[in-house]
Amino acid sequence: MHLPTHTTSAFPIEAADRLKRLPTQFFATLVGKANARIAQGHDVINLGQGNPDQPTPAHIVAALQEAAPNPLYHKYPPFSGFGFLKEAIAKRYFDDYGVKLDPEKEVAILFGGKTGLVEVSQCLLNAGDVCLVPDPGYPDYWSGVELAGADMVFMPLLEGNAFLPDYSALSPGDVKRAKLMFINYPNNPTAATAPASFYDDTIRFAADNGIVVASDFAYGAIGFDGKRPVSFLERPGAKEVGVEFYTMSKTYNMAGWRVGFALGNADVVRLINLIQDHYYVSLFGGIQAAAAAALTGPQDCVRELTSMYESRRDALFGALSRIGWEATPSAGSFFAWLPVPKRYTSAEFADLLLNEANVVVAPGIGFGTSGEGYVRLGLLSSEQRLTEAVERIGKLNLFG
């Protein structure tokens, strides 16, 4: 990773080796290119982002407004968070998935799901250990592994296997060294979902090989065509081998509120709470109260949000079909994963769409080697803007 050189200090300031190991933030470059195009006066449609575009539901905002004046929340909160919030997420999981969680031992409150996904590697991995990572996958998995000084072994997610990892393809040596593995469904970036049988296979594989499972369920509420995404934790034996990471960001449009959870295995939850004791003093109590209100209140907003994303998906894929860009419709998440014409790399194709159509997409290579040949689009603009973006691309005559 390239780190900036500082020249204002009285002596050279050298970054620690762990910072030098961090992967380059690929998408910072993407944002820079898009902003430069906008600065030139172009009407850019940004479909490369993963930032929810809708406001937080009004009743959740009102809960924060009501809680903010409470003097109790102006003091340091309990280090591991208020019990009422942990009880609220446990109730939500029981109501939605039939999963029973002990709020005190099997729930950790996180500063957003991303924080926990980075922390879990630092909790469990030593130098020389292996972490099994999906490819393509969320780049911050890599960050946590690098900070821990451990090694990554990538599990290709291929269209021919429904974008699920093939555990039988892993080398016995890598499996023996593995202590942690990440899985993520509904998947970012492929928009695939996983059947219950996949989780059963994963639990068996993890138990047989002593590997902790970290299930990233960030898009757990967003499944299409009447199919509810399966939670890792609802499968027998899941809590014995791993944890699930859940976030308020996508389900409730609370990305900026930074509330997430690690759920499941009590030993892993204890370790996450331990490392957080050294970093944080939990979230502002008013935000915890509002998050609890979101989890225990009416869930109409969640159903309406999923319906909106499904309508956007249908509008996008209808427009794609009209220009001859054939792809499998998204099964979940708020992304679309689309194949690139063979004559381009994913980065070249993304640059072409930006420069010739003023449309931003995320190149698949940014998510890992197996992401090459695809681009990711976000369903995070109106149906009209999604359709307009595809119509602009259609005028380039790249398909058919």
NUGUMI-688385 format. One record per residue: x, y, z of N, C-alpha, C in turn. Coordinates in steps of 0.02 Angstrom, whole numbers, padded with zeros to 5 digits, always signed. Layout:
BEGIN
XYZXYZXYZ
...
This chain:
BEGIN
+00042-00060+00000+00000+00000+00000+00044+00062+00000
+00026+00112-00041+00064+00175-00042+00038+00221+00012
+00082+00242+00055+00063+00289+00108+00092+00357+00093
+00054+00410+00109+00080+00477+00094+00143+00493+00133
+00187+00532+00102+00248+00553+00136+00235+00620+00171
+00252+00622+00234+00241+00683+00274+00306+00723+00277
+00302+00787+00265+00362+00829+00264+00360+00884+00317
+00308+00885+00359+00302+00940+00407+00331+00922+00475
+00354+00861+00485+00379+00840+00550+00453+00856+00557
+00476+00861+00619+00546+00876+00634+00591+00817+00618
+00562+00759+00611+00600+00698+00594+00554+00652+00556
+00579+00602+00521+00536+00559+00480+00487+00519+00523
+00424+00521+00503+00372+00481+00536+00360+00419+00493
+00376+00362+00521+00371+00299+00484+00309+00261+00505
+00268+00242+00457+00208+00202+00472+00228+00133+00498
+00188+00107+00543+00198+00039+00567+00188-00010+00510
+00221-00067+00514+00216-00116+00460+00144-00138+00447
+00104-00141+00501+00035-00163+00491-00004-00116+00445
+00012-00051+00448-00022-00004+00403+00003-00012+00331
+00066-00029+00324+00093-00039+00257+00062-00100+00223
+00039-00148+00264+00010-00209+00236-00062-00198+00213
-00094-00144+00235-00164-00134+00218-00173-00129+00142
-00227-00158+00116-00239-00153+00044-00256-00082+00024
-00240-00064-00037-00258+00002-00063-00334+00006-00068
-00362+00063-00049-00433+00073-00053-00452+00085-00126
-00468+00031-00160-00482+00032-00232-00537+00082-00249
-00588+00085-00208-00647+00124-00226-00637+00199-00213
-00584+00217-00177-00568+00288-00171-00548+00316-00239
-00513+00275-00278-00495+00296-00346-00557+00304-00389
-00604+00258-00382-00667+00262-00420-00705+00327-00404
-00709+00343-00340-00743+00405-00319-00708+00466-00348
-00641+00464-00347-00603+00520-00374-00616+00532-00448
-00620+00477-00487-00635+00483-00558-00704+00512-00570
-00753+00488-00531-00821+00511-00538-00826+00585-00521
-00795+00605-00467-00797+00676-00446-00764+00722-00497
-00710+00698-00527-00677+00738-00578-00723+00748-00638
-00760+00697-00656-00807+00702-00712-00864+00751-00696
-00888+00747-00634-00941+00793-00613-00916+00865-00613
-00853+00875-00590-00824+00942-00588-00818+00973-00657
-00815+00930-00708-00812+00955-00777-00881+00975-00803
-00933+00967-00762-00999+00988-00781-01043+00934-00810
-01023+00871-00807-01062+00817-00836-01116+00793-00787
-01171+00770-00814-01225+00739-00774-01208+00666-00765
-01176+00649-00709-01152+00581-00696-01204+00543-00656
-01220+00483-00678-01263+00438-00640-01218+00388-00605
-01215+00392-00539-01168+00351-00501-01202+00287-00478
-01187+00232-00511-01212+00166-00491-01157+00123-00461
-01100+00155-00445-01044+00118-00418-01043+00117-00342
-01089+00152-00311-01087+00159-00238-01125+00102-00203
-01113+00098-00138-01150+00050-00096-01183+00085-00038
-01200+00148-00048-01226+00191+00007-01302+00199-00002
-01343+00174+00045-01415+00179+00038-01437+00251+00024
-01485+00259-00023-01504+00326-00045-01568+00352-00012
-01599+00311+00030-01661+00332+00062-01648+00356+00134
-01690+00402+00160-01681+00425+00229-01701+00372+00280
-01675+00379+00340-01696+00336+00395-01771+00348+00409
-01811+00295+00419-01882+00304+00432-01895+00353+00489
-01949+00392+00481-01963+00448+00527-01971+00425+00599
-02001+00366+00610-02013+00345+00680-01947+00329+00716
-01895+00310+00678-01831+00296+00709-01796+00362+00726
-01800+00410+00681-01772+00477+00694-01807+00507+00755
-01873+00499+00759-01911+00526+00816-01889+00494+00881
-01872+00429+00879-01849+00395+00940-01783+00424+00964
-01739+00442+00917-01676+00475+00937-01690+00544+00967
-01735+00582+00935-01751+00648+00960-01779+00645+01031
-01818+00594+01044-01848+00585+01110-01795+00564+01161
-01747+00522+01139-01697+00495+01186-01640+00543+01199
-01625+00587+01152-01565+00629+01157-01562+00671+01221
-01618+00700+01245-01614+00742+01306-01605+00703+01371
-01611+00637+01369-01608+00596+01430-01538+00600+01460
-01530+00628+01521-01464+00635+01551-01427+00569+01559
-01464+00514+01564-01431+00449+01570-01385+00436+01511
-01406+00459+01452-01367+00446+01392-01311+00496+01382
-01305+00545+01426-01250+00593+01421-01188+00570+01459
-01196+00515+01495-01140+00485+01531-01109+00430+01488
-01052+00404+01510-01025+00346+01475-01075+00289+01479
-01089+00257+01423-01133+00198+01425-01094+00138+01450
-01129+00083+01467-01093+00021+01483-01046+00003+01425
-00987-00022+01441-00937-00035+01389-00964-00081+01334
-01003-00130+01351-01029-00177+01301-01098-00157+01276
-01121-00097+01294-01186-00073+01270-01242-00086+01318
-01298-00053+01306-01356-00061+01350-01390-00128+01336
-01413-00159+01390-01447-00223+01385-01510-00219+01342
-01544-00162+01343-01607-00159+01305-01596-00166+01230
-01538-00143+01205-01525-00149+01134-01507-00222+01116
-01468-00254+01159-01452-00324+01146-01515-00368+01149
-01560-00351+01195-01623-00388+01199-01666-00376+01137
-01662-00315+01109-01702-00299+01050-01678-00338+00989
-01612-00344+00979-01588-00383+00922-01603-00457+00932
-01599-00481+00994-01615-00551+01007-01689-00565+00990
-01733-00519+01008-01804-00527+00992-01815-00526+00917
-01781-00481+00883-01790-00477+00810-01768-00541+00777
-01713-00571+00799-01689-00633+00770-01737-00691+00785
-01766-00690+00844-01814-00743+00860-01877-00735+00817
-01901-00674+00811-01962-00663+00772-01951-00678+00698
-01893-00659+00671-01881-00667+00599-01855-00736+00580
-01814-00766+00623-01780-00828+00603-01790-00886+00652
-01825-00874+00707-01834-00926+00757-01770-00943+00795
-01721-00897+00794-01657-00907+00827-01660-00880+00898
-01641-00920+00947-01638-00898+01016-01567-00876+01033
-01560-00815+01056-01495-00787+01075-01497-00763+01147
-01444-00778+01184-01435-00750+01251-01408-00679+01242
-01448-00627+01260-01427-00558+01246-01360-00540+01277
-01344-00567+01334-01282-00548+01368-01221-00587+01344
-01230-00649+01324-01173-00691+01306-01165-00701+01231
-01218-00691+01192-01217-00708+01121-01231-00648+01076
-01227-00588+01104-01239-00527+01065-01185-00475+01083
-01149-00451+01033-01102-00395+01043-01125-00337+00999
-01127-00277+01028-01145-00216+00991-01082-00189+00958
-01088-00172+00894-01031-00150+00854-01041-00078+00829
-00986-00045+00815-00988+00021+00783-00996+00010+00707
-01054-00016+00688-01066-00035+00619-01038-00104+00606
-01068-00139+00558-01046-00207+00543-00974-00210+00519
-00951-00160+00482-00883-00159+00456-00832-00167+00513
-00843-00133+00568-00797-00136+00625-00788-00208+00649
-00844-00243+00657-00840-00312+00680-00806-00358+00631
-00817-00346+00566-00786-00387+00515-00710-00380+00514
-00686-00321+00533-00614-00311+00539-00588-00338+00606
-00627-00327+00660-00605-00348+00727-00599-00424+00734
-00644-00462+00702-00646-00534+00715-00581-00567+00693
-00549-00542+00641-00484-00569+00621-00431-00556+00674
-00433-00496+00703-00384-00479+00754-00396-00519+00818
-00458-00540+00829-00474-00580+00888-00450-00652+00882
-00449-00679+00821-00441-00751+00812-00378-00773+00776
-00345-00727+00739-00291-00748+00695-00222-00725+00721
-00174-00769+00714-00104-00753+00726-00065-00757+00660
-00004-00732+00661+00039-00738+00602+00047-00811+00583
+00038-00826+00519+00044-00895+00495-00022-00931+00490
-00074-00906+00525-00140-00934+00518-00170-00914+00450
-00219-00952+00428-00252-00938+00365-00325-00918+00377
-00347-00869+00339-00418-00851+00336-00443-00866+00266
-00498-00901+00261-00529-00916+00197-00577-00859+00179
-00566-00829+00121-00601-00768+00102-00635-00777+00035
-00698-00756+00028-00731-00762-00037-00700-00715-00089
-00698-00739-00151-00670-00700-00206-00716-00708-00266
-00753-00654-00284-00750-00586-00258-00783-00580-00189
-00764-00527-00154-00792-00516-00088-00781-00445-00064
-00807-00431-00005-00802-00365+00025-00730-00351+00045
-00699-00298+00018-00627-00288+00029-00606-00279+00102
-00651-00259+00146-00629-00250+00215-00617-00316+00252
-00638-00373+00224-00616-00436+00251-00539-00438+00248
-00512-00416+00191-00440-00417+00182-00405-00374+00233
-00435-00316+00249-00403-00269+00295-00392-00300+00363
-00444-00334+00389-00438-00365+00455-00385-00419+00456
-00382-00459+00404-00332-00513+00401-00262-00484+00398
-00253-00432+00359-00187-00401+00354-00166-00369+00420
-00212-00337+00455-00196-00307+00520-00176-00361+00570
-00204-00420+00563-00187-00476+00608-00121-00509+00588
-00094-00492+00530-00032-00523+00507-00041-00595+00483
-00103-00614+00468-00116-00682+00446-00116-00685+00369
-00129-00745+00343-00129-00757+00271-00200-00768+00246
-00212-00747+00185-00278-00758+00153-00273-00813+00101
-00323-00856+00100-00333-00903+00045-00401-00888+00015
-00402-00874-00049-00465-00852-00081-00506-00912-00105
-00571-00906-00095-00619-00956-00117-00657-00927-00177
-00642-00948-00238-00676-00920-00296-00752-00931-00294
-00789-00878-00308-00861-00882-00315-00876-00877-00389
-00893-00934-00419-00901-00938-00492-00974-00946-00510
-00992-00916-00566-01062-00919-00588-01085-00991-00598
-01040-01034-00621-01058-01104-00632-01076-01141-00568
-01056-01114-00511-01074-01145-00446-01120-01099-00407
-01160-01059-00442-01209-01014-00412-01177-00964-00365
-01114-00947-00378-01075-00899-00337-01070-00922-00265
-01064-00988-00255-01051-01018-00189-00980-01047-00189
-00944-01045-00133-00877-01075-00132-00881-01151-00136
-00830-01181-00164-00823-01253-00168-00769-01274-00119
-00790-01298-00061-00742-01316-00009-00697-01375-00030
-00722-01419-00074-00682-01476-00095-00624-01455-00139
-00626-01394-00166-00572-01370-00209-00513-01341-00170
-00522-01331-00105-00469-01303-00063-00416-01356-00049
-00353-01335-00045-00300-01383-00031-00302-01404+00042
-00287-01467+00056-00287-01491+00126-00240-01450+00171
-00184-01428+00143-00137-01388+00183-00167-01322+00204
-00202-01289+00158-00234-01225+00175-00289-01235+00226
-00328-01288+00218-00382-01301+00264-00354-01315+00334
-00299-01351+00338-00269-01367+00403-00247-01305+00440
-00221-01255+00403-00197-01193+00434-00253-01143+00447
-00311-01154+00418-00366-01105+00423-00396-01104+00493
-00406-01044+00518-00438-01034+00584-00503-00995+00579
-00514-00962+00521-00571-00918+00512-00591-00918+00439
-00656-00910+00427-00680-00903+00358-00738-00854+00355
-00741-00816+00301-00796-00770+00290-00843-00797+00236
-00908-00791+00249-00959-00804+00198-01006-00744+00199
-01041-00732+00144-01082-00671+00139-01139-00681+00089
-01199-00692+00116-01260-00698+00075-01318-00667+00112
-01361-00629+00075-01355-00608+00005-01289-00574-00007
-01261-00588-00066-01190-00575-00077-01176-00507-00108
-01125-00475-00081-01094-00417-00110-01025-00440-00135
-01014-00440-00201-01049-00402-00252-01096-00441-00298
-01100-00508-00293-01132-00547-00346-01208-00547-00342
-01237-00523-00287-01310-00520-00278-01342-00590-00275
-01301-00641-00262-01327-00710-00255-01351-00721-00184
-01396-00769-00176-01417-00792-00110-01396-00865-00101
-01398-00888-00039-01375-00957-00025-01433-00998+00004
-01439-01061-00017-01490-01105+00011-01470-01131+00079
-01519-01158+00116-01505-01186+00182-01453-01241+00178
-01454-01280+00124-01406-01335+00117-01334-01310+00116
-01323-01250+00088-01255-01223+00088-01231-01210+00159
-01274-01182+00201-01255-01168+00270-01243-01233+00308
-01283-01284+00294-01272-01349+00326-01204-01377+00307
-01186-01372+00243-01120-01395+00220-01065-01355+00253
-01075-01290+00259-01025-01246+00289-01014-01263+00363
-01068-01274+00399-01063-01291+00470-01025-01358+00479
-01040-01405+00437-01006-01470+00440-00932-01462+00424
-00917-01425+00371-00847-01412+00352-00809-01377+00408
-00840-01327+00438-00807-01289+00492-00795-01333+00553
-00845-01372+00572-00839-01415+00631-00785-01468+00621
-00781-01496+00561-00732-01549+00547-00661-01522+00547
-00653-01458+00533-00585-01430+00524-00566-01376+00574
-00608-01364+00624-00591-01315+00676-00586-01244+00650
-00631-01225+00606-00630-01159+00575-00691-01119+00599
-00679-01059+00625-00734-01015+00646-00765-00983+00584
-00831-00984+00581-00868-00954+00525-00889-00883+00545
-00875-00835+00501-00900-00767+00508-00949-00755+00450
-01013-00756+00466-01065-00747+00415-01084-00673+00412
-01070-00641+00356-01087-00571+00346-01157-00568+00317
-01205-00547+00359-01276-00547+00341-01302-00476+00333
-01259-00433+00307-01276-00362+00302-01339-00350+00261
-01350-00392+00210-01408-00383+00165-01463-00434+00179
-01464-00458+00241-01509-00512+00259-01582-00497+00249
-01602-00434+00252-01672-00416+00244-01693-00409+00171
-01645-00411+00124-01660-00393+00055-01656-00454+00010
-01713-00489+00006-01720-00546-00040-01779-00534-00086
-01774-00560-00147-01824-00544-00198-01865-00606-00217
-01917-00593-00256-01960-00645-00284-01993-00687-00229
-02009-00654-00173-02044-00688-00119-02002-00736-00078
-01936-00734-00087-01892-00780-00051-01854-00743+00003
-01863-00765+00066-01827-00734+00122-01758-00764+00127
-01706-00722+00128-01638-00748+00136-01631-00789+00200
-01592-00843+00196-01580-00887+00252-01525-00858+00296
-01535-00860+00362-01483-00841+00409-01441-00902+00427
-01375-00892+00426-01330-00944+00450-01351-00971+00518
-01372-00926+00563-01386-00945+00632-01449-00989+00639
-01492-00990+00589-01552-01031+00596-01540-01104+00579
-01479-01120+00558-01464-01189+00542-01434-01225+00603
-01450-01289+00612-01425-01326+00671-01349-01326+00675
-01323-01312+00734-01252-01314+00747-01215-01250+00730
-01250-01199+00705-01216-01138+00684-01180-01104+00742
-01214-01098+00799-01184-01062+00855-01123-01098+00883
-01116-01163+00869-01058-01200+00893-00995-01184+00853
-01004-01157+00792-00946-01147+00749-00936-01074+00728
-00982-01029+00744-00970-00962+00718-01018-00909+00740
-01012-00851+00708-01052-00792+00724-01079-00763+00658
-01131-00724+00666-01160-00687+00610-01155-00612+00625
-01139-00574+00573-01134-00501+00579-01196-00470+00546
-01231-00430+00584-01292-00397+00560-01283-00322+00570
-01314-00284+00526-01308-00211+00530-01375-00178+00520
-01383-00120+00551-01443-00080+00541-01439-00039+00476
-01380-00036+00446-01368+00009+00390-01415-00003+00331
-01421-00067+00311-01460-00082+00251-01534-00093+00267
-01547-00129+00321-01617-00146+00337-01659-00085+00353
-01629-00036+00387-01667+00022+00411-01640+00089+00384
-01598+00086+00332-01569+00148+00305-01534+00189+00359
-01494+00155+00400-01460+00187+00456-01384+00184+00447
-01360+00190+00384-01289+00182+00371-01246+00231+00412
-01268+00293+00418-01229+00343+00454-01235+00338+00530
-01279+00296+00555-01289+00290+00627-01238+00243+00659
-01209+00198+00618-01156+00152+00639-01177+00106+00696
-01226+00064+00682-01249+00014+00731-01248-00054+00697
-01211-00100+00727-01209-00169+00702-01204-00217+00760
-01204-00282+00744-01203-00333+00796-01163-00394+00772
-01129-00426+00820-01101-00493+00810-01144-00540+00852
-01167-00594+00823-01217-00636+00855-01197-00710+00849
-01206-00747+00904-01196-00819+00900-01147-00845+00951
-01092-00874+00929-01046-00910+00972-01023-00867+01030
-01034-00890+01091-01021-00850+01151-00947-00835+01160
-00903-00882+01140-00831-00870+01147-00808-00814+01101
-00832-00815+01039-00812-00763+00991-00841-00696+01012
-00904-00695+01035-00935-00633+01058-00895-00604+01116
-00873-00647+01162-00833-00624+01220-00769-00591+01197
-00736-00621+01147-00673-00593+01122-00684-00526+01087
-00738-00520+01050-00754-00457+01017-00767-00403+01070
-00805-00420+01121-00817-00372+01175-00751-00353+01209
-00706-00401+01216-00642-00387+01248-00601-00336+01207
-00595-00348+01142-00555-00301+01102-00588-00233+01100
-00654-00231+01100-00689-00167+01099-00682-00130+01165
-00673-00166+01220-00660-00134+01284-00598-00089+01281
-00552-00108+01237-00489-00071+01231-00493-00015+01179
-00545-00016+01138-00552+00035+01086-00606+00087+01102
-00662+00065+01131-00722+00106+01133-00755+00105+01202
-00803+00152+01209-00849+00149+01267-00920+00147+01239
-00932+00103+01192-00997+00090+01162-01025+00152+01128
-01086+00145+01101-01120+00197+01063-01158+00245+01108
-01169+00307+01083-01211+00354+01119-01278+00321+01135
-01300+00328+01197-01360+00294+01220-01422+00312+01180
-01426+00374+01157-01484+00394+01117-01489+00355+01052
-01432+00342+01021-01431+00301+00960-01450+00229+00977
-01427+00204+01034-01447+00136+01053-01522+00132+01064
-01551+00183+01094-01624+00183+01105-01661+00184+01039
-01637+00225+00992-01670+00229+00926-01663+00163+00888
-01604+00131+00894-01595+00066+00861-01641+00014+00890
-01651+00015+00955-01697-00032+00987-01768-00019+00962
-01786+00044+00954-01853+00061+00929-01862+00034+00858
-01810+00038+00818-01814+00012+00749-01825-00063+00750
-01789-00098+00793-01792-00171+00794-01857-00198+00823
-01886-00162+00872-01945-00188+00905-02010-00157+00879
-02004-00104+00838-02063-00070+00813-02090-00103+00750
-02138-00070+00717-02167-00097+00655-02113-00108+00602
-02119-00163+00566-02069-00180+00514-02094-00165+00443
-02149-00126+00439-02174-00108+00373-02120-00074+00331
-02079-00032+00362-02028+00005+00325-01978-00043+00292
-01965-00099+00324-01918-00148+00296-01949-00181+00235
-02012-00200+00241-02046-00231+00184-02052-00183+00125
-02067-00120+00141-02073-00070+00088-02006-00057+00054
-01953-00057+00092-01886-00046+00064-01867-00103+00017
-01879-00164+00039-01863-00222-00003-01904-00220-00067
-01967-00202-00062-02010-00196-00121-01984-00143-00169
-01960-00088-00142-01932-00035-00184-01870-00060-00222
-01826-00095-00187-01766-00121-00220-01785-00172-00274
-01836-00213-00260-01857-00262-00310-01885-00227-00372
-01923-00174-00363-01949-00136-00421-01891-00105-00460
-01841-00080-00425-01783-00052-00459-01746-00106-00497
-01739-00164-00465-01706-00220-00500-01742-00236-00565
-01808-00241-00560-01847-00260-00619-01840-00207-00674
-01840-00143-00654-01832-00089-00704-01764-00093-00736
-01712-00105-00695-01644-00109-00722-01636-00167-00771
-01658-00227-00751-01647-00285-00793-01692-00284-00855
-01749-00252-00849-01790-00242-00909-01754-00198-00960
-01724-00145-00935-01686-00100-00979-01624-00135-01007
-01590-00174-00967-01531-00211-00991-01550-00258-01047
-01606-00292-01040-01629-00339-01092-01641-00302-01158
-01668-00242-01153-01684-00204-01214-01621-00184-01253
-01564-00177-01219-01502-00158-01256-01459-00220-01270
-01483-00278-01251-01446-00339-01265-01393-00358-01215
-01395-00328-01156-01347-00344-01103-01378-00399-01059
-01360-00460-01072-01391-00517-01038-01356-00533-00973
-01395-00541-00920-01367-00557-00854-01422-00589-00812
-01400-00625-00760-01447-00657-00714-01473-00604-00665
-01539-00596-00659-01566-00547-00612-01544-00560-00541
-01534-00507-00503-01512-00512-00434-01563-00551-00392
-01538-00595-00349-01581-00632-00303-01590-00597-00237
-01542-00554-00219-01545-00517-00156-01493-00462-00156
-01489-00425-00100-01446-00367-00091-01473-00309-00132
-01437-00252-00133-01458-00198-00177-01407-00186-00232
-01380-00241-00260-01331-00238-00313-01353-00280-00373
-01321-00267-00429-01326-00309-00488-01256-00324-00512
-01244-00386-00533-01178-00411-00553-01183-00430-00627
-01148-00392-00668-01159-00396-00740-01094-00414-00777
-01098-00459-00826-01038-00478-00864-01015-00423-00911
-00950-00417-00917-00919-00366-00960-00908-00396-01029
-00917-00357-01083-00900-00383-01150-00828-00408-01152
-00817-00463-01186-00753-00500-01182-00693-00457-01202
-00702-00406-01242-00644-00368-01267-00618-00317-01216
-00650-00312-01157-00630-00264-01107-00613-00298-01041
-00567-00270-01003-00561-00288-00933-00616-00250-00895
-00628-00269-00834-00681-00235-00796-00663-00162-00784
-00599-00147-00772-00579-00078-00760-00584-00037-00825
-00564-00066-00881-00570-00032-00945-00643-00016-00961
-00686-00065-00948-00757-00056-00963-00787-00003-00918
-00769-00002-00855-00794+00049-00809-00772+00118-00831
-00709+00125-00853-00684+00189-00877-00722+00210-00940
-00736+00163-00984-00773+00178-01045-00842+00205-01029
-00878+00172-00983-00945+00194-00966-00944+00264-00933
-00893+00277-00893-00888+00343-00862-00874+00397-00914
-00825+00383-00957-00803+00435-01004-00850+00445-01063
-00885+00392-01084-00927+00397-01143-01002+00402-01127
-01023+00377-01068-01094+00378-01050-01108+00415-00985
-01056+00437-00951-01063+00470-00885-01102+00427-00836
-01085+00363-00836-01115+00315-00790-01059+00282-00750
-01064+00283-00684-01014+00252-00641-01036+00181-00622
-00993+00133-00634-01002+00064-00610-00938+00043-00574
-00942-00008-00532-00883-00031-00495-00852-00091-00532
-00789-00086-00551-00756-00142-00586-00750-00203-00540
-00765-00262-00567-00763-00322-00526-00695-00338-00497
-00641-00317-00531-00574-00332-00506-00562-00301-00438
-00600-00249-00420-00593-00217-00355-00615-00262-00297
-00651-00316-00314-00676-00362-00263-00636-00427-00260
-00584-00432-00302-00544-00492-00303-00533-00517-00374
-00485-00562-00382-00466-00587-00448-00525-00619-00485
-00567-00656-00449-00624-00689-00481-00680-00641-00499
-00672-00578-00478-00720-00527-00498-00707-00499-00568
-00648-00516-00595-00632-00492-00662-00684-00520-00711
-00703-00478-00760-00754-00499-00808-00824-00476-00790
-00830-00440-00734-00896-00416-00712-00890-00343-00689
-00947-00310-00686-00953-00246-00651-01012-00250-00603
-01008-00211-00550-01063-00208-00501-01099-00141-00508
-01166-00146-00511-01208-00087-00511-01250-00086-00448
-01260-00027-00419-01302-00020-00361-01373+00000-00379
-01422-00031-00346-01493-00013-00356-01511+00045-00311
-01468+00097-00312-01472+00150-00263-01487+00218-00296
-01522+00214-00353-01549+00273-00386-01621+00256-00406
-01659+00306-00425-01729+00295-00444-01733+00251-00506
-01792+00221-00516-01802+00180-00575-01788+00221-00639
-01807+00284-00638-01797+00326-00696-01722+00335-00711
-01683+00347-00659-01611+00357-00669-01576+00291-00688
-01598+00236-00660-01570+00171-00679-01584+00157-00753
-01645+00170-00774-01663+00160-00844-01624+00207-00890
-01617+00270-00869-01580+00318-00908-01507+00297-00915
-01478+00271-00861-01408+00249-00864-01400+00194-00916
-01446+00145-00916-01441+00090-00964-01452+00116-01035
-01497+00162-01044-01509+00190-01111-01447+00226-01137
-01413+00261-01093-01349+00294-01113-01299+00242-01135
-01294+00187-01097-01246+00134-01114-01266+00102-01180
-01332+00094-01190-01356+00064-01252-01334+00102-01314
-01328+00168-01309-01308+00209-01367-01236+00197-01388
-01197+00162-01346-01128+00147-01363-01123+00084-01407
-01180+00049-01414-01182-00011-01458-01128-00062-01440
-01126-00079-01376-01075-00126-01352-01100-00198-01350
-01166-00208-01359-01195-00275-01351-01233-00295-01414
-01240-00360-01423-01281-00385-01478-01241-00390-01542
